[in-house]
Amino acid sequence: MAAAVPLRSDFDAEALRALAKGSRDPAQTRRLLALSVVAAGGTRSEAAEIGGVGLQTVRDWVVAFNADGPSGLIDGKAPGARPRLNADQRDIL
């Protein structure tokens, strides 16, 4: 089994819970609360159970949180479908 990705140390469990309390995004709140379990010394299995996800998803949350902090746990907007017309074709219409 591979080694667990460590959670960044500039946020402790209490800080993560405070961020979750102030968040207006339900998905980010759930992810922050799950990561607070890890920061408090709990297992990733416990975090996965609290988050309602699998271990791989918890790992993905840790990677996103380590890279971008709390904002890394907010879902981005999907890019949508590629336009069928290019700029020149749209100018003609």
Z-matrix of the N, CA and C atoms (Angstrom, degrees):
N
C 1 1.443
C 2 1.518 1 108.64
N 3 1.320 2 117.47 1 138.93
C 4 1.455 3 122.50 2 -179.01
C 5 1.526 4 110.67 3 -73.69
N 6 1.327 5 115.55 4 155.44
C 7 1.465 6 120.57 5 178.62
C 8 1.523 7 109.97 6 -70.09
N 9 1.320 8 115.51 7 146.11
C 10 1.463 9 120.81 8 -179.80
C 11 1.521 10 109.91 9 -70.06
N 12 1.316 11 116.29 10 143.45
C 13 1.460 12 121.74 11 175.43
C 14 1.527 13 107.10 12 -73.25
N 15 1.346 14 118.09 13 124.07
C 16 1.467 15 118.94 14 -178.11
C 17 1.525 16 111.78 15 -70.73
N 18 1.310 17 115.65 16 145.73
C 19 1.457 18 122.64 17 177.30
C 20 1.520 19 108.30 18 -81.62
N 21 1.329 20 117.35 19 138.18
C 22 1.465 21 119.83 20 -178.95
C 23 1.521 22 110.27 21 -58.08
N 24 1.318 23 115.71 22 147.50
C 25 1.464 24 120.38 23 -169.01
C 26 1.525 25 114.26 24 -95.86
N 27 1.333 26 119.13 25 -1.25
C 28 1.462 27 119.78 26 -178.45
C 29 1.527 28 112.91 27 -80.43
N 30 1.325 29 118.29 28 -5.17
C 31 1.464 30 123.12 29 174.38
C 32 1.523 31 107.91 30 -124.13
N 33 1.324 32 117.72 31 125.11
C 34 1.453 33 120.44 32 174.68
C 35 1.531 34 109.24 33 -94.78
N 36 1.325 35 116.40 34 178.43
C 37 1.467 36 120.85 35 -176.80
C 38 1.523 37 111.54 36 -60.36
N 39 1.320 38 117.21 37 -40.11
C 40 1.462 39 121.12 38 -179.28
C 41 1.529 40 111.05 39 -65.04
N 42 1.329 41 116.65 40 -41.72
C 43 1.468 42 120.54 41 178.63
C 44 1.526 43 110.81 42 -64.98
N 45 1.332 44 117.54 43 -38.94
C 46 1.456 45 120.77 44 179.02
C 47 1.532 46 111.09 45 -65.54
N 48 1.328 47 116.74 46 -39.83
C 49 1.465 48 120.13 47 177.33
C 50 1.529 49 110.85 48 -66.55
N 51 1.323 50 117.67 49 -36.95
C 52 1.468 51 121.09 50 177.12
C 53 1.522 52 110.71 51 -65.47
N 54 1.330 53 116.85 52 -41.05
C 55 1.464 54 120.10 53 176.61
C 56 1.522 55 110.64 54 -63.76
N 57 1.328 56 116.49 55 -39.65
C 58 1.470 57 120.44 56 179.16
C 59 1.520 58 110.58 57 -63.95
N 60 1.314 59 116.28 58 -39.06
C 61 1.460 60 120.34 59 -179.60
C 62 1.526 61 111.11 60 -64.93
N 63 1.314 62 117.28 61 -35.37
C 64 1.459 63 121.18 62 -178.75
C 65 1.518 64 114.80 63 -87.70
N 66 1.307 65 117.45 64 -8.24
C 67 1.466 66 120.95 65 -177.19
C 68 1.531 67 111.28 66 -74.42
N 69 1.327 68 115.52 67 143.42
C 70 1.461 69 120.56 68 176.98
C 71 1.535 70 111.25 69 -103.83
N 72 1.324 71 116.07 70 1.49
C 73 1.465 72 121.84 71 179.06
C 74 1.530 73 108.31 72 -103.97
N 75 1.344 74 117.59 73 114.03
C 76 1.471 75 119.56 74 -176.56
C 77 1.529 76 113.97 75 -59.35
N 78 1.317 77 117.54 76 -37.04
C 79 1.464 78 120.47 77 -179.52
C 80 1.533 79 110.20 78 -67.06
N 81 1.336 80 117.04 79 -41.94
C 82 1.457 81 120.31 80 178.25
C 83 1.528 82 110.31 81 -64.33
N 84 1.332 83 117.26 82 -39.65
C 85 1.462 84 121.40 83 178.91
C 86 1.520 85 110.43 84 -59.77
N 87 1.322 86 116.80 85 -47.37
C 88 1.470 87 121.53 86 179.82
C 89 1.521 88 110.88 87 -60.73
N 90 1.322 89 116.44 88 -42.03
C 91 1.463 90 120.80 89 -178.81
C 92 1.526 91 111.48 90 -68.56
N 93 1.331 92 116.91 91 -41.47
C 94 1.463 93 120.25 92 178.16
C 95 1.526 94 111.34 93 -63.67
N 96 1.335 95 116.67 94 -41.19
C 97 1.466 96 119.57 95 178.93
C 98 1.520 97 111.22 96 -65.24
N 99 1.309 98 117.07 97 -38.95
C 100 1.464 99 119.95 98 177.81
C 101 1.527 100 110.44 99 -65.22
N 102 1.325 101 117.10 100 -41.91
C 103 1.462 102 119.78 101 179.74
C 104 1.526 103 111.69 102 -70.21
N 105 1.336 104 117.30 103 -25.69
C 106 1.463 105 119.35 104 177.39
C 107 1.529 106 110.51 105 -65.82
N 108 1.323 107 117.17 106 -29.99
C 109 1.469 108 120.65 107 176.20
C 110 1.526 109 109.52 108 -64.73
N 111 1.316 110 116.50 109 -42.84
C 112 1.466 111 120.99 110 179.08
C 113 1.530 112 109.65 111 -64.76
N 114 1.333 113 116.66 112 -43.44
C 115 1.467 114 120.44 113 -178.96
C 116 1.525 115 111.56 114 -65.41
N 117 1.331 116 117.03 115 -28.76
C 118 1.461 117 121.18 116 179.51
C 119 1.522 118 112.11 117 -82.24
N 120 1.320 119 117.90 118 -0.68
C 121 1.456 120 121.30 119 178.00
C 122 1.513 121 114.16 120 99.78
N 123 1.319 122 117.30 121 5.98
C 124 1.456 123 120.81 122 177.37
C 125 1.512 124 111.09 123 -75.03
N 126 1.305 125 115.61 124 172.94
C 127 1.463 126 119.91 125 -179.93
C 128 1.524 127 110.16 126 -85.66
N 129 1.296 128 114.24 127 159.94
C 130 1.465 129 118.83 128 177.55
C 131 1.523 130 110.48 129 -70.05
N 132 1.311 131 116.58 130 -25.67
C 133 1.462 132 119.95 131 175.27
C 134 1.521 133 110.57 132 -64.95
N 135 1.336 134 116.56 133 -40.34
C 136 1.466 135 120.04 134 175.94
C 137 1.525 136 110.93 135 -64.50
N 138 1.327 137 115.98 136 -41.02
C 139 1.463 138 120.41 137 178.40
C 140 1.528 139 110.69 138 -63.30
N 141 1.327 140 116.12 139 -40.67
C 142 1.464 141 120.01 140 179.12
C 143 1.516 142 110.63 141 -64.75
N 144 1.325 143 117.03 142 -38.28
C 145 1.459 144 120.77 143 178.88
C 146 1.527 145 110.80 144 -66.30
N 147 1.319 146 116.92 145 -43.12
C 148 1.464 147 120.68 146 178.64
C 149 1.524 148 110.72 147 -65.23
N 150 1.332 149 117.08 148 -40.51
C 151 1.460 150 121.23 149 179.85
C 152 1.511 151 113.69 150 -78.14
N 153 1.329 152 117.19 151 -12.53
C 154 1.456 153 120.50 152 -179.31
C 155 1.517 154 113.34 153 71.18
N 156 1.342 155 115.91 154 32.26
C 157 1.464 156 121.10 155 -176.45
C 158 1.529 157 109.39 156 -135.39
N 159 1.316 158 116.00 157 -177.23
C 160 1.456 159 121.65 158 176.85
C 161 1.518 160 111.85 159 -93.07
N 162 1.311 161 115.74 160 172.69
C 163 1.458 162 121.48 161 -178.90
C 164 1.524 163 112.95 162 -62.45
N 165 1.322 164 117.35 163 -37.17
C 166 1.461 165 120.42 164 -179.76
C 167 1.529 166 110.58 165 -64.17
N 168 1.317 167 116.81 166 -37.36
C 169 1.461 168 120.48 167 179.19
C 170 1.527 169 110.05 168 -67.16
N 171 1.338 170 117.83 169 -39.82
C 172 1.466 171 120.65 170 176.56
C 173 1.522 172 109.24 171 -61.32
N 174 1.321 173 117.23 172 -41.68
C 175 1.460 174 120.44 173 177.24
C 176 1.524 175 110.65 174 -60.52
N 177 1.330 176 117.21 175 -42.79
C 178 1.467 177 120.90 176 178.36
C 179 1.530 178 111.03 177 -61.60
N 180 1.348 179 116.77 178 -39.05
C 181 1.465 180 120.55 179 177.35
C 182 1.516 181 111.00 180 -64.00
N 183 1.340 182 117.30 181 -40.60
C 184 1.462 183 121.27 182 179.18
C 185 1.523 184 109.81 183 -62.92
N 186 1.318 185 117.02 184 -44.94
C 187 1.466 186 121.18 185 179.59
C 188 1.535 187 110.09 186 -61.55
N 189 1.333 188 117.35 187 -45.68
C 190 1.467 189 121.07 188 179.47
C 191 1.527 190 111.02 189 -64.41
N 192 1.334 191 117.26 190 -41.35
C 193 1.457 192 121.50 191 179.49
C 194 1.525 193 110.72 192 -66.37
N 195 1.319 194 117.54 193 -41.83
C 196 1.462 195 120.75 194 178.61
C 197 1.519 196 111.46 195 -63.16
N 198 1.314 197 117.51 196 -36.28
C 199 1.460 198 121.58 197 -177.26
C 200 1.529 199 112.46 198 -76.47
N 201 1.332 200 117.54 199 -45.38
C 202 1.467 201 120.68 200 -170.89
C 203 1.518 202 114.62 201 -123.66
N 204 1.318 203 118.35 202 6.56
C 205 1.458 204 120.34 203 -178.54
C 206 1.523 205 111.12 204 71.37
N 207 1.322 206 117.51 205 -157.48
C 208 1.464 207 120.86 206 -177.68
C 209 1.532 208 113.90 207 -58.99
N 210 1.321 209 117.15 208 -31.58
C 211 1.472 210 119.12 209 179.95
C 212 1.532 211 111.84 210 -69.03
N 213 1.318 212 117.64 211 -18.86
C 214 1.462 213 120.79 212 176.77
C 215 1.513 214 113.28 213 -70.55
N 216 1.342 215 116.86 214 -11.69
C 217 1.461 216 121.17 215 -179.53
C 218 1.523 217 112.88 216 -96.37
N 219 1.328 218 116.88 217 5.06
C 220 1.463 219 120.90 218 177.00
C 221 1.522 220 107.90 219 -94.93
N 222 1.328 221 116.09 220 132.20
C 223 1.461 222 120.29 221 178.08
C 224 1.521 223 109.78 222 -66.39
N 225 1.311 224 116.28 223 132.71
C 226 1.460 225 121.15 224 176.42
C 227 1.514 226 110.67 225 -82.08
N 228 1.303 227 115.21 226 165.53
C 229 1.460 228 120.27 227 177.74
C 230 1.531 229 109.01 228 -75.56
N 231 1.311 230 115.67 229 136.70
C 232 1.464 231 120.48 230 178.63
C 233 1.524 232 109.40 231 -66.34
N 234 1.332 233 117.51 232 144.94
C 235 1.460 234 119.54 233 -175.68
C 236 1.525 235 113.89 234 -69.69
N 237 1.317 236 117.99 235 -22.18
C 238 1.460 237 120.00 236 179.88
C 239 1.523 238 111.69 237 85.31
N 240 1.298 239 114.58 238 179.65
C 241 1.461 240 120.51 239 -178.43
C 242 1.525 241 110.75 240 -75.72
N 243 1.321 242 115.49 241 149.92
C 244 1.448 243 121.56 242 177.16
C 245 1.528 244 108.48 243 -71.38
N 246 1.342 245 118.73 244 135.96
C 247 1.466 246 120.28 245 179.72
C 248 1.529 247 111.10 246 -61.25
N 249 1.316 248 115.24 247 142.93
C 250 1.470 249 119.24 248 179.44
C 251 1.526 250 111.63 249 -81.06
N 252 1.322 251 116.97 250 -26.87
C 253 1.460 252 120.80 251 179.21
C 254 1.522 253 109.56 252 -103.74
N 255 1.351 254 115.88 253 142.89
C 256 1.451 255 118.57 254 174.86
C 257 1.530 256 108.95 255 -85.83
N 258 1.313 257 117.89 256 178.95
C 259 1.470 258 122.05 257 -175.17
C 260 1.532 259 111.46 258 -60.01
N 261 1.349 260 117.69 259 -41.98
C 262 1.464 261 120.30 260 -179.79
C 263 1.525 262 111.43 261 -63.23
N 264 1.309 263 117.37 262 -42.27
C 265 1.447 264 121.36 263 179.73
C 266 1.540 265 111.18 264 -66.05
N 267 1.298 266 117.26 265 -36.25
C 268 1.472 267 120.17 266 178.76
C 269 1.523 268 110.62 267 -70.12
N 270 1.333 269 117.73 268 -33.34
C 271 1.468 270 120.91 269 179.14
C 272 1.520 271 111.71 270 -66.17
N 273 1.331 272 117.38 271 -31.87
C 274 1.469 273 121.51 272 -179.72
C 275 1.528 274 110.21 273 -67.55
N 276 1.315 275 116.39 274 -36.47
C 277 1.455 276 119.68 275 -178.15
C 278 1.483 277 108.30 276 -75.50
